[in-house]
Amino acid sequence: MNIAHIEAPCDVVWKVCAHKGETSSASFNRDGDIVYTGGSDGVVKGWRSKDGKELGTMGSPGKAVTDLSISLDNEYVLASLIDQNKLVLYRTKTNTKMM
């Protein structure tokens, strides 16, 4: 049996209550300076990775976010929702939903 050894920092850098309910997904942008989270509350939030400051909220409360993906240029976040297999695209600079 092979067991992977993963080294992790020994101290927690920051901790936040990210969502009303569970945080169902999290992903760093390509630069590593922002973490995006999706929750069972149906919203996507951006957090500055160095200190945990909330940078913005995308979407409105609704069906749970199940997964996130960030574009290579960090301009967009694609969120998949549990609501009838919907995908929602957000612009990260304005925290707005693309139509």
Secondary structure in CASP SS format (residue, H / E / C, confidence):
PFRMAT SS
TARGET T0000
AUTHOR 0000-0000-0000
METHOD secondary structure of the structure
MODEL  1
M C 1.00
N C 1.00
I C 1.00
A C 1.00
H C 1.00
I C 1.00
E C 1.00
A C 1.00
P C 1.00
C C 1.00
D C 1.00
V C 1.00
V C 1.00
W C 1.00
K C 1.00
V C 1.00
C C 1.00
A C 1.00
H C 1.00
K C 1.00
G C 1.00
E C 1.00
T E 1.00
S E 1.00
S E 1.00
A E 1.00
S E 1.00
F E 1.00
N C 1.00
R C 1.00
D C 1.00
G C 1.00
D C 1.00
I E 1.00
V E 1.00
Y E 1.00
T E 1.00
G E 1.00
G E 1.00
S C 1.00
D C 1.00
G C 1.00
V C 1.00
V E 1.00
K E 1.00
G E 1.00
W E 1.00
R E 1.00
S C 1.00
K C 1.00
D C 1.00
G C 1.00
K C 1.00
E E 1.00
L E 1.00
G E 1.00
T E 1.00
M E 1.00
G C 1.00
S C 1.00
P C 1.00
G C 1.00
K C 1.00
A C 1.00
V E 1.00
T E 1.00
D E 1.00
L E 1.00
S E 1.00
I E 1.00
S C 1.00
L C 1.00
D C 1.00
N C 1.00
E C 1.00
Y E 1.00
V E 1.00
L E 1.00
A E 1.00
S E 1.00
L E 1.00
I C 1.00
D C 1.00
Q C 1.00
N C 1.00
K C 1.00
L E 1.00
V E 1.00
L E 1.00
Y E 1.00
R E 1.00
T C 1.00
K C 1.00
T C 1.00
N C 1.00
T E 1.00
K E 1.00
M C 1.00
M C 1.00
END
